[in-house]
Amino acid sequence: MNVKLNSNVQKKVIFIAIIVAAWSVAARSQSVDEMNKLRIAQVLEQAGEFGKAQDFYKQLHDSNPVNFVYFDGLRRCYINLKEYTLAEGLIRARIETDPADVMLYCELGDVFYKEGNADSASMAWNRAIEADPKNVGTYMAVADIMAKNRLFDKAIEVYRKGEDATNSKSGFIIQIARLYFYNLNYSESMRELLKLLQSDNKSSAMAYIQSQLGAYSSSSEAVDQFTSEMKKQVEDNPDDIYYRHLLAFLYMEQKDYPAAYKVYKWLDERSGAKGIELLSFAERAYNDEAYDAAAGAYREASRLSSAREVIAQSLMGYANSLRRLGEKVYEEDDRPCVTSDTLNILSSSLAAYGKVINGYPETRYLNPAILNSIDIEMNYFHDLKGAERLFSEHAEFSPEFVHDATLARIRLYIMGGRFNDALTEALGQLPTDTLGRKAAVADSYLDRIRFEAARSLYYMGNFDSAAVYLEQITSDPMSDAANEAIQLLNVISSNKAIPGALKDYAAAAAMEVQGRIPEAAAQLLEITNVHQQLPLADNARFDLAAAYCTMGKVGDALKYYSQLVADSTGIFADRAQLRIASIYRWTLHDTTRAIKEYESFLARFPNSIYQDRVRDILRNLLGNNS
């Protein structure tokens, strides 16, 4: 049905439509204006311009007092400006409209406390609790405000009250423990955390407690008090396995490995773990680089276990630990004179790897045991036949270790003087073009291959081709092989103007890598006599000193190291001084002279990269001789 409006009605409809449209535009305009003011207020507040921000927040709040964002922004500005009376009035006005809002009473108490009225603050906070006394969140809100004002004891009291009022004995444990920690009462914090073990899910509780203790481990005072408290708890509860685990965890945080070992030993025996608990200790000690402690635990775990996989893992860990111990003493930069003690440790490591290889070939530890054995045979004992035997007896490597095996094979060729074979093997691994590269081949592996190819070419006197591969490596300064490549490239570029001398030096290096030390020494001595003014001369002196040390001619080694130290601006001066000190310390067992030489190092080479290492060495030596 069509209904026609008369002219008066039509005019009224049109008028109303115009008014509605105008109101809509005005509302949108007002909304945009409010949003712009809010953004400005927030930016000013973030910039610390609280006075200017307050003006905008007040305009917004006056225009819309119900809006919580405007209210809270204005409240924050008042507090930051220490306008506590204004803040109090603002909060009280809001309480009148919402008298059951717990947070408003918390904030009112905060204002009172900040202006120095502690009694009024307490009354406001009590009123907050009275507003909703059965709600866990009420006590958290009140205690949080108190903690922010560093009222830790009062916050703890609130949580205790909340435990009773809400019948929640575990609801506030974490918060209370944290407050005790903030209040430096670490023992009480520990006791509170232990309450979590009363839950049904003890494993989760243990994990959480350890995470909390670990988070506090930066404070040695805290860890010491935690440990002292746990020792008391273990004495009072000697059969509680969870308490023992926590004590062991804390001993590990203290780096007290002997004490931790005893606890893990008890846990292993008590739980009938047959080495599993000791293996857990060993793994963590190894990761902490406490190789001595790890070695003993690995060995004991291998003795206790009857599971082949666990025994293999333990023997592998034992072998790795011994290797790290040996290598820690035999540091290439300052230990050219190898002592029998060092080789004895590495020999024991080799024997342990042999037990894995011969006794547990079906385990995943076979390949790494073989490769570690090959590496030790080659680099520490120069037993190329032993390394070759391992290769021939275990020709097949799993895909995970094929690249490591290839690199070991190339290095074995080089140490045997088979430079052409090494080069052929290396080039066979490199892609002929970028399209030929396999996605699975890592750039780090290819750079190691390029370096071995460059070494082979260098030893054969083909310096230009060696430089090509070295430059490919150094184009990526983050490459694992970059440092070695830079050093060799520097030797080539600094001395290629006199190819005869460089060729003689490379030949000496080739003899040295093959273990022909006396021949290398003779060649290096010739270079130092004939080419005294060349940059190469210092390289030759440094290598000659190391060769003499390896040959047992310690006096001659000290002579050439001293020559290098005499020129304190030389590139080998600091390393030469470090080696002199090490010879007195390790080879001649003259600790007094070693200390003197280390102190001389600190005085003469303040900018050396070895400064921190030498300071650590001196601290140990002076501590042991004080």
C-alpha positions as CSV (number, residue, x, y, z in Angstrom):
1,M,0.0,0.0,0.0
2,N,1.4,3.4,-1.0
3,V,1.2,6.0,1.6
4,K,1.6,9.6,0.6
5,L,2.9,12.1,3.1
6,N,1.5,15.5,3.2
7,S,3.9,18.4,2.7
8,N,4.1,19.3,6.4
9,V,5.0,15.7,7.4
10,Q,7.6,15.5,4.6
11,K,9.2,18.7,5.8
12,K,9.4,17.3,9.4
13,V,11.0,14.0,8.1
14,I,13.6,15.9,6.1
15,F,14.4,18.2,9.1
16,I,14.8,15.2,11.5
17,A,17.1,13.5,8.9
18,I,19.3,16.6,8.7
19,I,19.5,16.8,12.5
20,V,20.5,13.1,12.8
21,A,23.1,13.5,10.1
22,A,24.5,16.5,11.9
23,W,24.6,14.7,15.2
24,S,26.4,11.8,13.5
25,V,29.0,14.0,12.0
26,A,29.5,15.8,15.3
27,A,29.8,12.5,17.1
28,R,32.4,11.3,14.7
29,S,34.3,14.5,14.9
30,Q,34.2,14.3,18.7
31,S,35.4,10.7,18.6
32,V,38.3,11.6,16.3
33,D,39.2,14.6,18.5
34,E,39.2,12.3,21.6
35,M,41.4,9.8,19.9
36,N,43.9,12.4,18.8
37,K,44.0,13.9,22.4
38,L,44.5,10.4,23.8
39,R,47.4,9.7,21.5
40,I,49.1,13.0,22.3
41,A,48.6,12.4,26.1
42,Q,50.1,8.9,25.8
43,V,53.1,10.1,23.8
44,L,53.8,12.9,26.3
45,E,53.5,10.5,29.2
46,Q,55.9,8.1,27.6
47,A,58.3,11.0,27.1
48,G,58.1,11.9,30.8
49,E,56.2,15.2,30.1
50,F,53.7,14.4,32.8
51,G,52.5,18.0,33.3
52,K,51.6,18.4,29.6
53,A,50.1,14.9,29.5
54,Q,48.0,15.7,32.5
55,D,46.3,18.6,30.7
56,F,45.2,16.3,27.9
57,Y,44.1,13.5,30.2
58,K,42.1,16.0,32.3
59,Q,40.3,17.3,29.3
60,L,39.4,13.8,28.2
61,H,38.4,12.7,31.7
62,D,36.2,15.8,32.3
63,S,34.4,15.2,29.0
64,N,34.0,11.5,29.7
65,P,34.5,10.6,33.4
66,V,33.2,7.1,33.0
67,N,36.1,6.1,30.7
68,F,38.7,4.1,32.7
69,V,41.6,4.8,30.3
70,Y,41.2,8.6,30.8
71,F,40.8,8.1,34.5
72,D,43.9,5.9,34.9
73,G,46.0,8.1,32.7
74,L,45.2,11.1,34.7
75,R,45.8,9.2,38.0
76,R,49.3,8.1,36.8
77,C,50.2,11.7,35.8
78,Y,49.1,13.0,39.2
79,I,51.2,10.4,41.0
80,N,54.3,11.1,38.8
81,L,53.9,14.8,39.5
82,K,53.4,14.0,43.3
83,E,50.0,15.7,43.2
84,Y,48.7,13.2,45.8
85,T,45.8,15.3,46.9
86,L,44.5,15.6,43.4
87,A,45.0,11.8,42.9
88,E,43.2,11.0,46.1
89,G,40.2,13.2,45.0
90,L,40.2,11.6,41.6
91,I,40.1,8.1,43.1
92,R,37.5,8.9,45.8
93,A,35.2,10.3,43.1
94,R,35.4,7.1,41.2
95,I,34.9,5.0,44.3
96,E,31.6,6.8,44.8
97,T,30.4,5.4,41.4
98,D,31.9,1.9,42.0
99,P,32.3,1.2,45.7
100,A,33.0,-2.5,45.2
101,D,36.1,-2.0,42.9
102,V,39.0,-3.6,44.8
103,M,41.7,-1.9,42.6
104,L,40.4,1.6,43.4
105,Y,41.1,1.0,47.1
106,C,44.5,-0.5,46.3
107,E,45.3,2.7,44.3
108,L,44.0,4.9,47.1
109,G,46.2,3.1,49.6
110,D,49.1,3.6,47.1
111,V,48.5,7.4,47.0
112,F,48.3,7.6,50.8
113,Y,51.6,5.6,51.3
114,K,53.4,7.7,48.7
115,E,52.4,10.9,50.5
116,G,53.6,9.5,53.8
117,N,50.3,8.5,55.4
118,A,51.0,4.8,56.2
119,D,47.9,4.5,58.5
120,S,45.5,5.7,55.9
121,A,47.2,3.4,53.4
122,S,46.6,0.4,55.6
123,M,43.0,1.4,56.1
124,A,42.5,1.6,52.3
125,W,44.1,-1.7,51.7
126,N,42.1,-3.3,54.4
127,R,39.0,-1.8,52.7
128,A,40.1,-3.4,49.5
129,I,40.2,-6.8,51.1
130,E,36.8,-6.3,52.7
131,A,35.3,-5.5,49.3
132,D,35.9,-9.0,48.1
133,P,37.5,-11.2,50.8
134,K,36.9,-14.6,49.2
135,N,38.6,-13.7,45.9
136,V,42.2,-14.9,45.4
137,G,42.8,-11.9,43.1
138,T,42.0,-9.5,45.8
139,Y,45.0,-10.5,47.9
140,M,47.2,-10.6,44.9
141,A,46.2,-7.0,43.9
142,V,46.7,-5.7,47.4
143,A,50.1,-7.5,48.0
144,D,51.3,-6.4,44.5
145,I,50.7,-2.7,45.4
146,M,52.5,-3.3,48.7
147,A,55.4,-5.0,47.1
148,K,55.8,-2.1,44.6
149,N,56.2,0.1,47.6
150,R,58.8,-2.4,49.0
151,L,56.5,-3.4,51.9
152,F,57.5,-7.0,51.5
153,D,56.7,-8.1,55.0
154,K,53.2,-6.6,54.9
155,A,52.6,-8.1,51.4
156,I,53.6,-11.5,52.9
157,E,51.1,-11.0,55.7
158,V,48.4,-10.2,53.2
159,Y,49.1,-13.5,51.3
160,R,49.0,-15.4,54.6
161,K,45.7,-13.9,55.4
162,G,44.5,-14.8,51.9
163,E,45.6,-18.4,52.4
164,D,43.2,-18.6,55.4
165,A,40.4,-16.6,53.9
166,T,40.3,-18.4,50.6
167,N,41.3,-21.8,52.0
168,S,44.1,-21.9,49.4
169,K,47.3,-23.3,50.9
170,S,49.2,-23.5,47.6
171,G,47.8,-20.5,45.8
172,F,50.3,-18.0,47.1
173,I,53.5,-20.1,47.6
174,I,55.2,-18.7,44.5
175,Q,54.4,-15.1,45.3
176,I,55.5,-15.5,49.0
177,A,58.7,-17.2,48.0
178,R,59.5,-14.4,45.6
179,L,58.8,-11.7,48.3
180,Y,61.1,-13.5,50.8
181,F,63.8,-13.4,48.1
182,Y,63.3,-9.7,47.5
183,N,63.6,-9.2,51.2
184,L,66.9,-11.1,51.1
185,N,65.5,-13.9,53.3
186,Y,66.7,-16.7,51.1
187,S,66.3,-19.5,53.6
188,E,62.6,-18.7,54.1
189,S,62.2,-18.4,50.4
190,M,63.6,-21.9,50.0
191,R,61.3,-23.3,52.7
192,E,58.3,-21.7,51.0
193,L,59.2,-23.2,47.6
194,L,59.5,-26.6,49.1
195,K,55.8,-26.5,50.0
196,L,55.2,-27.0,46.2
197,L,56.4,-30.6,46.7
198,Q,53.2,-31.3,48.7
199,S,51.3,-31.3,45.4
200,D,50.4,-34.5,43.6
201,N,52.6,-33.6,40.6
202,K,55.9,-33.6,42.3
203,S,57.9,-33.8,39.0
204,S,56.4,-30.5,37.7
205,A,56.9,-29.0,41.1
206,M,60.6,-30.0,41.1
207,A,61.0,-28.6,37.6
208,Y,59.5,-25.3,38.7
209,I,61.5,-25.0,41.9
210,Q,64.7,-25.7,39.9
211,S,63.8,-23.0,37.4
212,Q,63.3,-20.5,40.2
213,L,66.5,-21.4,41.9
214,G,68.3,-21.2,38.6
215,A,66.8,-17.7,38.0
216,Y,68.3,-16.6,41.3
217,S,71.7,-18.2,40.7
218,S,73.4,-14.9,39.7
219,S,73.4,-14.0,43.4
220,S,76.1,-16.1,45.1
221,E,74.7,-15.1,48.6
222,A,71.3,-16.4,47.6
223,V,72.7,-19.7,46.3
224,D,74.8,-20.2,49.4
225,Q,71.8,-19.7,51.7
226,F,69.6,-21.9,49.5
227,T,72.2,-24.6,49.7
228,S,72.6,-24.2,53.5
229,E,68.9,-24.5,54.0
230,M,68.6,-27.5,51.7
231,K,71.4,-29.3,53.7
232,K,69.3,-28.7,56.8
233,Q,66.2,-30.0,55.1
234,V,68.1,-33.1,53.9
235,E,69.4,-33.8,57.4
236,D,65.8,-33.6,58.8
237,N,64.4,-35.6,55.9
238,P,67.3,-38.0,55.0
239,D,65.1,-40.3,52.8
240,D,63.5,-37.6,50.7
241,I,64.7,-38.1,47.2
242,Y,63.3,-34.8,45.9
243,Y,65.2,-32.9,48.6
244,R,68.4,-34.7,47.6
245,H,67.8,-33.8,44.0
246,L,67.4,-30.1,44.9
247,L,70.6,-30.2,47.0
248,A,72.5,-31.7,44.1
249,F,71.1,-29.1,41.8
250,L,72.3,-26.3,44.2
251,Y,75.8,-27.8,44.5
252,M,76.0,-27.8,40.7
253,E,74.9,-24.1,40.7
254,Q,77.8,-23.5,43.2
255,K,80.2,-25.4,40.9
256,D,80.9,-27.7,43.9
257,Y,81.2,-30.8,41.8
258,P,82.7,-33.2,44.5
259,A,79.7,-32.4,46.8
260,A,77.2,-32.8,43.9
261,Y,78.9,-36.1,42.9
262,K,78.3,-37.5,46.4
263,V,74.6,-36.7,46.3
264,Y,74.2,-38.1,42.8
265,K,76.0,-41.2,44.0
266,W,73.5,-41.6,46.9
267,L,70.6,-41.0,44.5
268,D,71.9,-43.6,42.1
269,E,72.3,-46.2,44.8
270,R,69.0,-45.4,46.5
271,S,66.9,-45.5,43.4
272,G,68.7,-48.5,41.8
273,A,69.4,-46.3,38.8
274,K,72.5,-48.3,37.9
275,G,74.5,-45.4,36.7
276,I,71.8,-43.2,35.2
277,E,71.9,-40.6,38.0
278,L,75.7,-40.4,37.7
279,L,75.4,-40.1,34.0
280,S,73.1,-37.2,34.4
281,F,75.6,-35.5,36.7
282,A,78.5,-36.3,34.3
283,E,76.6,-34.7,31.3
284,R,76.0,-31.5,33.2
285,A,79.5,-31.3,34.6
286,Y,80.9,-31.9,31.0
287,N,78.7,-29.1,29.7
288,D,80.1,-26.9,32.5
289,E,83.6,-27.8,31.3
290,A,84.3,-29.5,34.6
291,Y,86.0,-32.3,32.7
292,D,87.8,-33.9,35.6
293,A,84.6,-34.3,37.6
294,A,82.8,-35.5,34.5
295,A,85.4,-38.1,33.7
296,G,85.1,-39.8,37.1
297,A,81.3,-39.9,36.9
298,Y,81.3,-41.2,33.4
299,R,83.7,-44.0,34.3
300,E,81.6,-45.0,37.4
301,A,78.4,-44.9,35.4
302,S,79.9,-47.3,32.8
303,R,80.9,-49.7,35.6
304,L,77.5,-49.7,37.2
305,S,75.3,-50.0,34.2
306,S,74.3,-53.2,32.5
307,A,72.6,-51.5,29.5
308,R,74.9,-51.5,26.4
309,E,73.7,-48.1,25.2
310,V,74.3,-46.5,28.6
311,I,77.7,-48.1,28.9
312,A,78.7,-46.9,25.4
313,Q,77.4,-43.4,26.2
314,S,79.3,-43.3,29.5
315,L,82.6,-44.6,27.9
316,M,82.2,-42.0,25.1
317,G,81.7,-39.3,27.7
318,Y,84.7,-40.5,29.6
319,A,86.9,-40.5,26.5
320,N,85.7,-37.0,25.5
321,S,86.4,-35.7,29.0
322,L,89.9,-37.1,29.0
323,R,90.5,-35.6,25.6
324,R,89.3,-32.2,26.8
325,L,91.5,-32.4,29.9
326,G,94.5,-33.2,27.7
327,E,93.8,-30.5,25.2
328,K,93.2,-28.0,28.0
329,V,96.8,-28.5,29.1
330,Y,98.1,-28.7,25.5
331,E,97.0,-25.3,24.2
332,E,98.5,-24.8,20.7
333,D,99.3,-21.1,21.2
334,D,101.5,-21.6,24.3
335,R,102.2,-25.3,24.7
336,P,104.7,-26.3,21.9
337,C,106.7,-28.4,24.4
338,V,104.5,-31.4,25.1
339,T,104.9,-33.1,28.4
340,S,104.5,-36.8,29.1
341,D,101.6,-35.9,31.5
342,T,99.7,-34.4,28.6
343,L,100.3,-37.3,26.3
344,N,99.4,-39.8,29.1
345,I,95.9,-38.2,29.4
346,L,95.4,-38.2,25.6
347,S,96.6,-41.8,25.5
348,S,94.0,-42.7,28.1
349,S,91.4,-40.9,26.0
350,L,92.5,-42.9,23.0
351,A,92.1,-46.2,25.0
352,A,88.6,-45.2,26.1
353,Y,87.6,-44.5,22.5
354,G,89.0,-47.9,21.6
355,K,86.6,-49.6,24.1
356,V,83.7,-47.9,22.4
357,I,84.9,-48.9,18.9
358,N,85.7,-52.5,19.8
359,G,83.0,-53.2,22.3
360,Y,80.0,-51.3,21.1
361,P,80.1,-51.0,17.3
362,E,76.3,-51.2,17.0
363,T,75.8,-47.9,18.9
364,R,75.6,-44.4,17.6
365,Y,78.9,-43.6,19.3
366,L,81.0,-45.7,16.9
367,N,81.6,-43.1,14.2
368,P,82.5,-40.2,16.6
369,A,84.8,-42.5,18.5
370,I,86.6,-43.5,15.3
371,L,87.0,-39.9,14.1
372,N,88.2,-38.7,17.5
373,S,90.7,-41.5,17.7
374,I,92.0,-40.7,14.2
375,D,92.3,-37.0,15.2
376,I,94.3,-37.8,18.3
377,E,96.5,-40.3,16.5
378,M,97.4,-37.8,13.8
379,N,97.7,-34.5,15.8
380,Y,99.1,-35.6,19.1
381,F,101.1,-38.8,18.4
382,H,101.7,-38.4,14.7
383,D,100.8,-42.0,14.4
384,L,99.7,-42.0,10.7
385,K,99.7,-45.8,10.5
386,G,97.3,-46.0,13.5
387,A,95.0,-43.5,11.9
388,E,95.2,-45.3,8.5
389,R,94.4,-48.5,10.2
390,L,91.3,-47.1,11.7
391,F,90.2,-45.8,8.3
392,S,90.8,-49.2,6.7
393,E,88.9,-51.1,9.4
394,H,86.0,-48.7,9.4
395,A,85.6,-47.6,5.8
396,E,81.9,-46.9,6.0
397,F,80.6,-43.8,7.9
398,S,77.0,-42.9,8.5
399,P,75.8,-39.8,6.5
400,E,76.0,-37.7,9.6
401,F,79.8,-38.2,9.7
402,V,80.8,-38.5,6.1
403,H,82.0,-34.9,5.8
404,D,84.1,-35.2,9.0
405,A,85.6,-38.4,7.7
406,T,86.5,-36.8,4.4
407,L,88.2,-33.9,6.1
408,A,90.1,-36.4,8.3
409,R,91.2,-38.3,5.2
410,I,92.5,-35.2,3.5
411,R,94.4,-34.2,6.6
412,L,95.9,-37.6,6.8
413,Y,97.1,-37.3,3.2
414,I,98.7,-34.0,4.0
415,M,100.4,-35.2,7.1
416,G,101.8,-38.1,5.1
417,G,103.2,-35.7,2.5
418,R,100.7,-36.9,-0.1
419,F,99.8,-33.4,-1.2
420,N,98.5,-34.3,-4.6
421,D,96.2,-37.0,-3.2
422,A,94.9,-34.4,-0.6
423,L,94.3,-31.9,-3.4
424,T,92.5,-34.4,-5.6
425,E,90.3,-35.5,-2.7
426,A,89.5,-31.9,-1.7
427,L,88.7,-30.7,-5.3
428,G,86.4,-33.7,-5.7
429,Q,84.3,-32.2,-2.8
430,L,84.0,-28.7,-4.3
431,P,81.2,-27.8,-6.7
432,T,82.4,-26.9,-10.2
433,D,79.8,-24.1,-10.3
434,T,77.1,-22.6,-8.1
435,L,74.4,-24.7,-9.8
436,G,76.3,-27.8,-8.9
437,R,76.3,-27.2,-5.2
438,K,74.1,-29.6,-3.3
439,A,71.7,-27.9,-0.8
440,A,72.7,-30.3,1.9
441,V,76.4,-29.3,1.8
442,A,77.0,-26.6,4.4
443,D,79.2,-23.6,3.4
444,S,81.3,-24.2,6.6
445,Y,82.2,-27.6,5.3
446,L,83.1,-26.3,1.9
447,D,85.3,-23.6,3.4
448,R,87.2,-26.3,5.4
449,I,87.7,-28.2,2.2
450,R,88.9,-25.1,0.4
451,F,91.4,-24.5,3.2
452,E,92.8,-28.0,3.0
453,A,93.1,-27.5,-0.8
454,A,94.9,-24.2,-0.2
455,R,97.2,-25.9,2.3
456,S,98.1,-28.6,-0.2
457,L,98.8,-26.1,-2.9
458,Y,100.9,-24.0,-0.5
459,Y,103.1,-26.9,0.6
460,M,103.7,-27.7,-3.1
461,G,104.7,-24.1,-3.8
462,N,101.7,-23.2,-5.9
463,F,101.0,-19.9,-4.1
464,D,98.7,-18.2,-6.6
465,S,96.3,-21.1,-6.7
466,A,96.3,-21.4,-2.9
467,A,95.5,-17.7,-2.6
468,V,92.4,-18.1,-4.8
469,Y,90.9,-20.6,-2.4
470,L,91.9,-18.6,0.6
471,E,90.3,-15.4,-0.8
472,Q,87.1,-17.4,-1.3
473,I,87.1,-18.2,2.4
474,T,88.0,-14.7,3.7
475,S,85.2,-13.2,1.6
476,D,83.0,-14.4,4.5
477,P,84.6,-13.2,7.7
478,M,82.1,-15.3,9.7
479,S,83.5,-18.5,8.2
480,D,84.9,-21.1,10.7
481,A,88.0,-21.2,8.5
482,A,88.4,-17.5,8.1
483,N,91.1,-16.9,10.8
484,E,93.4,-19.6,9.5
485,A,92.8,-18.5,5.9
486,I,93.7,-14.9,6.7
487,Q,96.9,-16.0,8.4
488,L,98.1,-18.1,5.5
489,L,97.0,-15.6,2.9
490,N,98.9,-12.9,4.8
491,V,102.1,-15.1,4.7
492,I,101.7,-15.5,0.9
493,S,100.8,-11.9,0.1
494,S,103.6,-10.4,2.4
495,N,106.3,-12.5,0.9
496,K,105.4,-13.4,-2.7
497,A,107.7,-10.6,-4.0
498,I,110.6,-13.0,-3.1
499,P,109.2,-16.3,-4.2
500,G,112.4,-18.2,-3.4
501,A,112.2,-17.4,0.3
502,L,108.5,-18.1,0.4
503,K,109.1,-21.5,-1.3
504,D,111.7,-22.4,1.3
505,Y,109.4,-21.4,4.1
506,A,106.5,-23.4,2.7
507,A,108.9,-26.4,2.3
508,A,109.8,-26.1,5.9
509,A,106.1,-26.0,6.9
510,A,105.5,-29.1,4.7
511,M,108.3,-30.9,6.6
512,E,106.9,-29.8,10.0
513,V,103.4,-31.0,9.2
514,Q,104.8,-34.4,8.2
515,G,106.6,-34.7,11.5
516,R,110.1,-34.2,10.0
517,I,111.0,-31.7,12.7
518,P,114.8,-31.8,12.6
519,E,114.7,-31.2,8.8
520,A,112.2,-28.4,9.2
521,A,114.4,-26.8,11.9
522,A,117.4,-26.9,9.6
523,Q,115.4,-25.2,6.8
524,L,114.0,-22.6,9.1
525,L,117.4,-21.8,10.5
526,E,118.7,-21.3,7.0
527,I,115.9,-18.8,6.3
528,T,116.6,-16.8,9.5
529,N,120.2,-16.5,8.5
530,V,119.8,-15.7,4.8
531,H,116.6,-13.6,4.9
532,Q,117.0,-11.7,8.1
533,Q,115.3,-8.5,6.8
534,L,112.3,-10.1,5.3
535,P,108.9,-10.2,7.0
536,L,109.2,-14.0,6.7
537,A,112.1,-14.0,9.1
538,D,109.9,-13.5,12.2
539,N,107.6,-16.3,11.1
540,A,110.7,-18.6,10.7
541,R,112.1,-17.6,14.1
542,F,108.7,-18.4,15.8
543,D,108.4,-21.7,14.0
544,L,112.1,-22.5,14.7
545,A,111.6,-21.9,18.4
546,A,108.6,-24.3,18.4
547,A,110.6,-26.9,16.5
548,Y,113.5,-26.8,19.0
549,C,111.0,-27.1,21.8
550,T,109.5,-30.2,20.2
551,M,113.0,-31.6,19.8
552,G,113.7,-31.1,23.5
553,K,116.2,-28.2,22.8
554,V,114.6,-25.9,25.3
555,G,117.6,-23.5,25.6
556,D,117.5,-22.9,21.8
557,A,113.8,-22.4,21.9
558,L,114.1,-19.8,24.6
559,K,116.8,-18.1,22.6
560,Y,114.7,-17.6,19.5
561,Y,111.5,-16.7,21.5
562,S,113.6,-14.0,23.3
563,Q,114.7,-12.6,20.0
564,L,111.1,-12.1,19.0
565,V,110.2,-10.6,22.4
566,A,113.0,-8.0,22.1
567,D,111.0,-6.3,19.3
568,S,107.8,-5.6,21.2
569,T,106.1,-4.2,18.1
570,G,106.6,-7.5,16.2
571,I,103.5,-9.6,15.4
572,F,104.9,-12.6,17.3
573,A,106.2,-10.7,20.3
574,D,103.3,-11.3,22.7
575,R,102.9,-15.0,21.7
576,A,106.6,-15.5,22.1
577,Q,106.6,-14.0,25.6
578,L,103.6,-16.2,26.5
579,R,105.5,-19.3,25.3
580,I,108.5,-18.4,27.3
581,A,106.4,-18.2,30.5
582,S,104.7,-21.5,29.6
583,I,108.1,-23.2,29.1
584,Y,109.2,-22.2,32.6
585,R,105.8,-23.2,34.0
586,W,105.3,-26.6,32.3
587,T,108.5,-27.8,30.9
588,L,111.1,-26.5,33.4
589,H,108.7,-26.5,36.4
590,D,110.1,-23.2,37.6
591,T,106.9,-21.5,38.9
592,T,108.8,-18.5,40.3
593,R,110.3,-17.7,37.0
594,A,107.0,-18.4,35.2
595,I,105.2,-15.9,37.4
596,K,107.9,-13.3,36.6
597,E,107.5,-14.0,32.8
598,Y,103.7,-13.7,33.0
599,E,104.0,-10.5,34.9
600,S,106.4,-9.2,32.3
601,F,103.8,-10.1,29.6
602,L,101.1,-8.0,31.3
603,A,103.5,-5.0,31.6
604,R,104.9,-5.2,28.0
605,F,101.8,-6.2,26.1
606,P,98.8,-4.4,27.6
607,N,96.7,-4.6,24.4
608,S,97.3,-8.3,23.7
609,I,94.4,-10.5,23.1
610,Y,96.0,-12.9,25.6
611,Q,95.8,-10.4,28.5
612,D,92.7,-12.1,30.2
613,R,94.2,-15.5,29.8
614,V,97.5,-14.5,31.5
615,R,95.6,-12.7,34.3
616,D,93.7,-16.0,35.0
617,I,96.9,-18.0,34.9
618,L,98.6,-15.6,37.3
619,R,95.7,-15.6,39.7
620,N,95.9,-19.4,39.9
621,L,99.7,-19.5,40.3
622,L,99.8,-16.7,42.9
623,G,96.9,-18.4,44.7
624,N,98.7,-21.7,44.8
625,N,101.9,-20.1,46.0
626,S,100.6,-17.6,48.5
